[in-house]
Amino acid sequence: SRVVVADLGDGAETVAAIRDAGGEATYVHCDVADEESVRAAVAHAVETFGGLHVLYNNAGVSLADDDGPENTPVEVWETTLRVNVTGLALGCKHGIPAMLDTLAAAGDEAPAGGCSIINVASFVAHLGAATPQIAYTASKGAVLSMTREIAVIYARRGIRANALCPGPVLTPLLAKYLSDEERRERRLVHIPMGRFGESAEMVQGAIFLASDESSYMTGQSLLIDGGITAAYTTPE
Protein backbone atom coordinates (compact mmCIF):
# COMPACT_ATOMS: atom_id res chain seq x y z
CA SER A 1 0.00 0.00 0.00
CA ARG A 2 1.02 3.61 -0.62
CA VAL A 3 -0.49 6.12 1.77
CA VAL A 4 -0.45 9.87 2.21
CA VAL A 5 -1.15 10.76 5.84
CA ALA A 6 -2.81 14.19 5.85
CA ASP A 7 -3.36 15.71 9.27
CA LEU A 8 -3.02 18.88 11.34
CA GLY A 9 -0.72 17.12 13.78
CA ASP A 10 2.53 15.23 13.44
CA GLY A 11 1.98 12.17 11.26
CA ALA A 12 5.43 10.67 11.86
CA GLU A 13 4.14 7.84 14.07
CA THR A 14 1.52 6.79 11.52
CA VAL A 15 3.99 6.98 8.65
CA ALA A 16 6.47 4.85 10.62
CA ALA A 17 3.80 2.24 11.39
CA ILE A 18 2.86 1.94 7.71
CA ARG A 19 6.49 1.59 6.68
CA ASP A 20 7.13 -0.99 9.40
CA ALA A 21 4.23 -3.01 7.98
CA GLY A 22 5.85 -3.00 4.55
CA GLY A 23 3.95 -0.13 2.97
CA GLU A 24 5.02 3.22 1.60
CA ALA A 25 3.88 6.41 3.31
CA THR A 26 4.46 10.12 3.41
CA TYR A 27 3.02 12.91 5.56
CA VAL A 28 1.53 16.23 4.52
CA HIS A 29 0.21 18.91 6.85
CA CYS A 30 -3.47 19.49 6.06
CA ASP A 31 -6.33 21.53 7.51
CA VAL A 32 -9.44 19.93 6.00
CA ALA A 33 -11.46 23.12 6.55
CA ASP A 34 -9.09 25.09 4.31
CA GLU A 35 -9.56 24.50 0.59
CA GLU A 36 -6.02 25.34 -0.47
CA SER A 37 -4.65 22.97 2.16
CA VAL A 38 -6.85 20.13 0.89
CA ARG A 39 -5.99 20.85 -2.74
CA ALA A 40 -2.29 20.74 -1.87
CA ALA A 41 -2.67 17.44 0.00
CA VAL A 42 -4.36 15.78 -2.99
CA ALA A 43 -1.72 17.20 -5.34
CA HIS A 44 0.98 15.82 -3.03
CA ALA A 45 -0.57 12.35 -3.25
CA VAL A 46 -0.72 12.44 -7.03
CA GLU A 47 2.81 13.81 -7.40
CA THR A 48 4.28 11.35 -4.90
CA PHE A 49 2.52 8.14 -5.91
CA GLY A 50 1.23 8.86 -9.41
CA GLY A 51 -2.49 8.89 -8.75
CA LEU A 52 -5.30 8.57 -6.24
CA HIS A 53 -7.32 5.37 -5.76
CA VAL A 54 -8.73 5.70 -2.24
CA LEU A 55 -9.89 8.79 -0.37
CA TYR A 56 -10.46 8.21 3.34
CA ASN A 57 -12.19 11.26 4.85
CA ASN A 58 -11.65 10.63 8.54
CA ALA A 59 -10.90 14.04 10.08
CA GLY A 60 -13.55 15.28 12.48
CA VAL A 61 -14.20 17.09 15.74
CA SER A 62 -16.48 16.55 18.70
CA LEU A 63 -16.37 19.65 20.88
CA ALA A 64 -16.93 19.83 24.63
CA ASP A 65 -19.70 22.46 24.49
CA ASP A 66 -21.71 20.54 21.88
CA ASP A 67 -25.00 19.85 23.67
CA GLY A 68 -28.69 20.21 22.91
CA PRO A 69 -30.23 22.71 20.47
CA GLU A 70 -30.93 25.25 23.22
CA ASN A 71 -27.45 25.34 24.78
CA THR A 72 -24.95 24.70 21.98
CA PRO A 73 -23.04 27.91 21.15
CA VAL A 74 -23.24 29.02 17.53
CA GLU A 75 -19.44 28.98 17.23
CA VAL A 76 -19.41 25.30 18.30
CA TRP A 77 -22.05 24.53 15.67
CA GLU A 78 -20.12 26.39 12.96
CA THR A 79 -16.74 24.84 13.79
CA THR A 80 -18.21 21.34 13.88
CA LEU A 81 -19.95 21.71 10.53
CA ARG A 82 -16.91 23.39 8.95
CA VAL A 83 -14.62 20.50 9.85
CA ASN A 84 -16.99 17.53 9.67
CA VAL A 85 -19.01 18.51 6.60
CA THR A 86 -17.17 21.21 4.65
CA GLY A 87 -13.86 19.41 5.22
CA LEU A 88 -15.27 16.22 3.77
CA ALA A 89 -16.83 18.07 0.84
CA LEU A 90 -13.48 19.69 0.05
CA GLY A 91 -11.79 16.29 0.12
CA CYS A 92 -14.28 15.05 -2.45
CA LYS A 93 -14.11 18.25 -4.51
CA HIS A 94 -10.38 17.84 -5.05
CA GLY A 95 -10.08 14.08 -4.69
CA ILE A 96 -12.68 13.11 -7.30
CA PRO A 97 -10.95 14.83 -10.26
CA ALA A 98 -7.69 13.12 -9.24
CA MET A 99 -9.50 9.77 -9.15
CA LEU A 100 -11.04 10.33 -12.58
CA ASP A 101 -7.59 11.15 -13.97
CA THR A 102 -6.19 8.00 -12.33
CA LEU A 103 -8.92 5.84 -13.88
CA ALA A 104 -8.45 7.43 -17.30
CA ALA A 105 -4.71 6.76 -17.17
CA ALA A 106 -5.27 3.13 -16.14
CA GLY A 107 -7.75 2.43 -18.95
CA ASP A 108 -8.59 -1.27 -19.17
CA GLU A 109 -6.16 -1.99 -16.34
CA ALA A 110 -8.25 -0.08 -13.78
CA PRO A 111 -9.22 -2.23 -10.75
CA ALA A 112 -12.63 -3.93 -10.82
CA GLY A 113 -13.83 -1.85 -7.91
CA GLY A 114 -12.62 1.38 -9.44
CA CYS A 115 -11.73 4.11 -6.96
CA SER A 116 -13.19 4.26 -3.48
CA ILE A 117 -14.28 7.17 -1.30
CA ILE A 118 -14.78 6.31 2.37
CA ASN A 119 -16.52 8.99 4.39
CA VAL A 120 -16.50 8.47 8.14
CA ALA A 121 -19.94 9.22 9.54
CA SER A 122 -21.23 7.68 12.79
CA PHE A 123 -23.97 5.53 14.27
CA VAL A 124 -25.53 8.82 15.44
CA ALA A 125 -26.44 9.50 11.81
CA HIS A 126 -28.97 6.66 12.21
CA LEU A 127 -30.49 7.27 15.64
CA GLY A 128 -31.01 9.96 18.25
CA ALA A 129 -29.71 10.19 21.81
CA ALA A 130 -30.89 11.82 25.01
CA THR A 131 -27.23 12.58 25.74
CA PRO A 132 -27.04 15.10 22.89
CA GLN A 133 -24.26 16.43 20.70
CA ILE A 134 -26.55 18.25 18.30
CA ALA A 135 -23.88 19.75 16.03
CA TYR A 136 -21.94 16.50 15.79
CA THR A 137 -25.12 14.50 15.10
CA ALA A 138 -26.24 16.95 12.42
CA SER A 139 -22.81 16.86 10.79
CA LYS A 140 -22.78 13.07 10.59
CA GLY A 141 -26.28 13.00 9.12
CA ALA A 142 -25.02 15.38 6.45
CA VAL A 143 -22.06 13.11 5.75
CA LEU A 144 -24.40 10.18 5.19
CA SER A 145 -26.64 12.12 2.78
CA MET A 146 -23.68 13.58 0.91
CA THR A 147 -22.14 10.13 0.52
CA ARG A 148 -25.29 8.73 -1.08
CA GLU A 149 -25.46 11.59 -3.55
CA ILE A 150 -21.80 11.33 -4.53
CA ALA A 151 -22.20 7.57 -4.97
CA VAL A 152 -25.08 8.01 -7.41
CA ILE A 153 -23.40 10.79 -9.39
CA TYR A 154 -20.21 8.80 -10.01
CA ALA A 155 -21.51 5.22 -10.05
CA ARG A 156 -20.98 4.84 -13.81
CA ARG A 157 -17.66 6.63 -13.82
CA GLY A 158 -15.71 4.15 -11.74
CA ILE A 159 -15.91 5.81 -8.32
CA ARG A 160 -17.66 4.23 -5.36
CA ALA A 161 -18.60 6.16 -2.22
CA ASN A 162 -19.63 4.61 1.08
CA ALA A 163 -20.01 5.81 4.65
CA LEU A 164 -18.26 4.04 7.50
CA CYS A 165 -20.40 4.44 10.62
CA PRO A 166 -18.59 3.48 13.83
CA GLY A 167 -20.33 3.01 17.14
CA PRO A 168 -18.63 4.34 20.29
CA VAL A 169 -14.94 3.54 19.90
CA LEU A 170 -12.62 3.46 22.91
CA THR A 171 -10.19 6.13 21.78
CA PRO A 172 -8.20 8.17 24.34
CA LEU A 173 -10.67 11.04 23.78
CA LEU A 174 -13.71 8.88 24.56
CA ALA A 175 -11.96 7.22 27.50
CA LYS A 176 -11.29 10.65 29.02
CA TYR A 177 -14.87 11.78 28.40
CA LEU A 178 -16.30 8.61 29.94
CA SER A 179 -13.91 8.37 32.88
CA ASP A 180 -16.95 8.89 35.09
CA GLU A 181 -18.48 5.43 35.75
CA GLU A 182 -22.06 6.71 35.57
CA ARG A 183 -21.44 8.13 32.10
CA ARG A 184 -19.92 4.84 30.95
CA GLU A 185 -22.81 2.74 32.20
CA ARG A 186 -25.37 5.17 30.75
CA ARG A 187 -24.00 4.28 27.32
CA LEU A 188 -22.90 0.68 27.75
CA VAL A 189 -26.43 -0.43 28.65
CA HIS A 190 -27.52 0.38 25.08
CA ILE A 191 -24.79 -1.68 23.40
CA PRO A 192 -25.89 -5.31 22.91
CA MET A 193 -22.28 -6.53 22.93
CA GLY A 194 -21.73 -4.76 26.26
CA ARG A 195 -18.47 -3.04 25.34
CA PHE A 196 -17.08 -0.15 23.35
CA GLY A 197 -15.44 -0.75 19.99
CA GLU A 198 -11.72 -0.79 19.28
CA SER A 199 -10.01 1.29 16.60
CA ALA A 200 -8.67 -1.86 14.93
CA GLU A 201 -12.23 -3.07 14.37
CA MET A 202 -13.03 0.10 12.42
CA VAL A 203 -9.85 -0.30 10.37
CA GLN A 204 -11.06 -3.66 9.06
CA GLY A 205 -14.24 -2.02 7.78
CA ALA A 206 -12.27 0.73 6.08
CA ILE A 207 -9.97 -1.82 4.41
CA PHE A 208 -13.01 -3.70 3.11
CA LEU A 209 -14.53 -0.54 1.62
CA ALA A 210 -11.20 0.45 0.08
CA SER A 211 -10.66 -2.92 -1.59
CA ASP A 212 -12.15 -4.72 -4.56
CA GLU A 213 -13.87 -7.02 -2.04
CA SER A 214 -16.59 -4.33 -1.94
CA SER A 215 -16.63 -3.72 -5.70
CA TYR A 216 -20.45 -3.93 -5.98
CA MET A 217 -21.09 -1.70 -2.97
CA THR A 218 -21.74 2.02 -3.23
CA GLY A 219 -23.95 4.59 -1.54
CA GLN A 220 -24.15 2.44 1.57
CA SER A 221 -23.66 2.88 5.28
CA LEU A 222 -21.43 0.28 6.92
CA LEU A 223 -22.35 0.18 10.61
CA ILE A 224 -19.77 -1.25 13.00
CA ASP A 225 -21.51 -0.50 16.25
CA GLY A 226 -21.75 -3.57 18.49
CA GLY A 227 -25.42 -3.89 17.58
CA ILE A 228 -26.62 -0.49 18.89
CA THR A 229 -28.75 0.37 15.86
CA ALA A 230 -30.33 -3.12 15.87
CA ALA A 231 -31.47 -3.00 19.50
CA TYR A 232 -34.72 -2.13 21.27
CA THR A 233 -33.78 -3.80 24.53
CA THR A 234 -30.39 -5.31 25.34
CA PRO A 235 -29.30 -8.43 27.29
CA GLU A 236 -29.34 -8.08 31.06
C-alpha positions in Angstrom: 0.0 0.0 0.0 1.0 3.6 -0.6 -0.5 6.1 1.8 -0.4 9.9 2.2 -1.1 10.8 5.8 -2.8 14.2 5.8 -3.4 15.7 9.3 -3.0 18.9 11.3 -0.7 17.1 13.8 2.5 15.2 13.4 2.0 12.2 11.3 5.4 10.7 11.9 4.1 7.8 14.1 1.5 6.8 11.5 4.0 7.0 8.7 6.5 4.9 10.6 3.8 2.2 11.4 2.9 1.9 7.7 6.5 1.6 6.7 7.1 -1.0 9.4 4.2 -3.0 8.0 5.9 -3.0 4.6 3.9 -0.1 3.0 5.0 3.2 1.6 3.9 6.4 3.3 4.5 10.1 3.4 3.0 12.9 5.6 1.5 16.2 4.5 0.2 18.9 6.9 -3.5 19.5 6.1 -6.3 21.5 7.5 -9.4 19.9 6.0 -11.5 23.1 6.5 -9.1 25.1 4.3 -9.6 24.5 0.6 -6.0 25.3 -0.5 -4.6 23.0 2.2 -6.9 20.1 0.9 -6.0 20.9 -2.7 -2.3 20.7 -1.9 -2.7 17.4 0.0 -4.4 15.8 -3.0 -1.7 17.2 -5.3 1.0 15.8 -3.0 -0.6 12.3 -3.3 -0.7 12.4 -7.0 2.8 13.8 -7.4 4.3 11.3 -4.9 2.5 8.1 -5.9 1.2 8.9 -9.4 -2.5 8.9 -8.8 -5.3 8.6 -6.2 -7.3 5.4 -5.8 -8.7 5.7 -2.2 -9.9 8.8 -0.4 -10.5 8.2 3.3 -12.2 11.3 4.8 -11.6 10.6 8.5 -10.9 14.0 10.1 -13.6 15.3 12.5 -14.2 17.1 15.7 -16.5 16.6 18.7 -16.4 19.6 20.9 -16.9 19.8 24.6 -19.7 22.5 24.5 -21.7 20.5 21.9 -25.0 19.8 23.7 -28.7 20.2 22.9 -30.2 22.7 20.5 -30.9 25.2 23.2 -27.5 25.3 24.8 -25.0 24.7 22.0 -23.0 27.9 21.2 -23.2 29.0 17.5 -19.4 29.0 17.2 -19.4 25.3 18.3 -22.0 24.5 15.7 -20.1 26.4 13.0 -16.7 24.8 13.8 -18.2 21.3 13.9 -20.0 21.7 10.5 -16.9 23.4 9.0 -14.6 20.5 9.8 -17.0 17.5 9.7 -19.0 18.5 6.6 -17.2 21.2 4.7 -13.9 19.4 5.2 -15.3 16.2 3.8 -16.8 18.1 0.8 -13.5 19.7 0.0 -11.8 16.3 0.1 -14.3 15.1 -2.4 -14.1 18.2 -4.5 -10.4 17.8 -5.1 -10.1 14.1 -4.7 -12.7 13.1 -7.3 -10.9 14.8 -10.3 -7.7 13.1 -9.2 -9.5 9.8 -9.2 -11.0 10.3 -12.6 -7.6 11.2 -14.0 -6.2 8.0 -12.3 -8.9 5.8 -13.9 -8.5 7.4 -17.3 -4.7 6.8 -17.2 -5.3 3.1 -16.1 -7.8 2.4 -18.9 -8.6 -1.3 -19.2 -6.2 -2.0 -16.3 -8.3 -0.1 -13.8 -9.2 -2.2 -10.8 -12.6 -3.9 -10.8 -13.8 -1.9 -7.9 -12.6 1.4 -9.4 -11.7 4.1 -7.0 -13.2 4.3 -3.5 -14.3 7.2 -1.3 -14.8 6.3 2.4 -16.5 9.0 4.4 -16.5 8.5 8.1 -19.9 9.2 9.5 -21.2 7.7 12.8 -24.0 5.5 14.3 -25.5 8.8 15.4 -26.4 9.5 11.8 -29.0 6.7 12.2 -30.5 7.3 15.6 -31.0 10.0 18.2 -29.7 10.2 21.8 -30.9 11.8 25.0 -27.2 12.6 25.7 -27.0 15.1 22.9 -24.3 16.4 20.7 -26.5 18.3 18.3 -23.9 19.8 16.0 -21.9 16.5 15.8 -25.1 14.5 15.1 -26.2 16.9 12.4 -22.8 16.9 10.8 -22.8 13.1 10.6 -26.3 13.0 9.1 -25.0 15.4 6.5 -22.1 13.1 5.8 -24.4 10.2 5.2 -26.6 12.1 2.8 -23.7 13.6 0.9 -22.1 10.1 0.5 -25.3 8.7 -1.1 -25.5 11.6 -3.6 -21.8 11.3 -4.5 -22.2 7.6 -5.0 -25.1 8.0 -7.4 -23.4 10.8 -9.4 -20.2 8.8 -10.0 -21.5 5.2 -10.0 -21.0 4.8 -13.8 -17.7 6.6 -13.8 -15.7 4.1 -11.7 -15.9 5.8 -8.3 -17.7 4.2 -5.4 -18.6 6.2 -2.2 -19.6 4.6 1.1 -20.0 5.8 4.6 -18.3 4.0 7.5 -20.4 4.4 10.6 -18.6 3.5 13.8 -20.3 3.0 17.1 -18.6 4.3 20.3 -14.9 3.5 19.9 -12.6 3.5 22.9 -10.2 6.1 21.8 -8.2 8.2 24.3 -10.7 11.0 23.8 -13.7 8.9 24.6 -12.0 7.2 27.5 -11.3 10.6 29.0 -14.9 11.8 28.4 -16.3 8.6 29.9 -13.9 8.4 32.9 -17.0 8.9 35.1 -18.5 5.4 35.8 -22.1 6.7 35.6 -21.4 8.1 32.1 -19.9 4.8 30.9 -22.8 2.7 32.2 -25.4 5.2 30.8 -24.0 4.3 27.3 -22.9 0.7 27.7 -26.4 -0.4 28.6 -27.5 0.4 25.1 -24.8 -1.7 23.4 -25.9 -5.3 22.9 -22.3 -6.5 22.9 -21.7 -4.8 26.3 -18.5 -3.0 25.3 -17.1 -0.2 23.4 -15.4 -0.8 20.0 -11.7 -0.8 19.3 -10.0 1.3 16.6 -8.7 -1.9 14.9 -12.2 -3.1 14.4 -13.0 0.1 12.4 -9.9 -0.3 10.4 -11.1 -3.7 9.1 -14.2 -2.0 7.8 -12.3 0.7 6.1 -10.0 -1.8 4.4 -13.0 -3.7 3.1 -14.5 -0.5 1.6 -11.2 0.4 0.1 -10.7 -2.9 -1.6 -12.2 -4.7 -4.6 -13.9 -7.0 -2.0 -16.6 -4.3 -1.9 -16.6 -3.7 -5.7 -20.5 -3.9 -6.0 -21.1 -1.7 -3.0 -21.7 2.0 -3.2 -24.0 4.6 -1.5 -24.1 2.4 1.6 -23.7 2.9 5.3 -21.4 0.3 6.9 -22.3 0.2 10.6 -19.8 -1.3 13.0 -21.5 -0.5 16.3 -21.7 -3.6 18.5 -25.4 -3.9 17.6 -26.6 -0.5 18.9 -28.8 0.4 15.9 -30.3 -3.1 15.9 -31.5 -3.0 19.5 -34.7 -2.1 21.3 -33.8 -3.8 24.5 -30.4 -5.3 25.3 -29.3 -8.4 27.3 -29.3 -8.1 31.1 
